[in-house]
Amino acid sequence: MPGWLARVGVVPLRGWIIMAQFAAAEDRACSAFAVRAFADNYIWLIRGRPPEHVAIVDPGDPEPVVATLERERLRPVAILCTHHHGDHVGGAYALAARYGIPVYGPARERIRAITHHLEEGDRIELEELELTFTVFEVPGHTAGHIAYYGHGMLFCGDTLFSAGCGRLFEGTAAQMYASLTRLAALPEDTKVYCAHEYTLANLRFALAVEPGNHAARNHLEACKRLRARDFPTLPSTIGRERQINPFLRVRTPMVRAAAQQWCRHATSTHRGMEISSRCALDSDVEVFAVLRRWKDNFRG
Ligand SMILES: [Zn+2]
């Protein structure tokens, strides 16, 4: 890779842009860059040592991945899947067949391409990259969703987004809240590689919940500038998410009060007694559940 790309990290590719995040040579053992797919998916390519070896995370579409690998002369060594949705695994089988590489994924989900079924606490050693990742089970978006953590990087699929979180398609609010709480406890400088570019819409919701959150407001302006140039807003960091992500801030009095207010408004057709008891939101999980419903109905 030429030096200018290592520093600037932008390559036009069939109308897409690839953003690289290589700050310094010593960081190359722990970097990843995005291949875009569909409307707003990011397929992350993890680089190791030697840097021409990569692991592919959540390849929903094989074509942009193949184009990037060929263009950059990269050699894939493994595929890592977080959950069974087609926009994350749709290209896994074709890529595995083409390159003869293993496919890691959640043991609790049915994904045709998987060769290595992973559970909580498993460690995967990607020898060609000299990288090791630990598996977290993070149910909520789907029942068997997993995340990969190692070398200061978190690949969390559709569980944690910048300033947001995944929808509850299969799991409960309690499961998702536990999953997010766990991820939020990682070191603050952990880089968060989410699978979608949802940051602007998420920040608008975050500011509807917490209009006085200056960190979220400042980050919205920074992300607007990035998106205006068609750059990704990712990776984020755990430290930033603790400041701007309402789903990680349910204990904040302002967030709790906003959730209570929205709950009362949303249920105002019900009888008074029922409303006051249902919107008391005594637990963190109840606040989280209301925030998630609010976001599902938010048109910012
Ligand atoms: Zn999904």
Residues whose N, C-alpha, C, O or C-beta is under 5 A from the ligand:
A	BS01	ZN	H85 D158
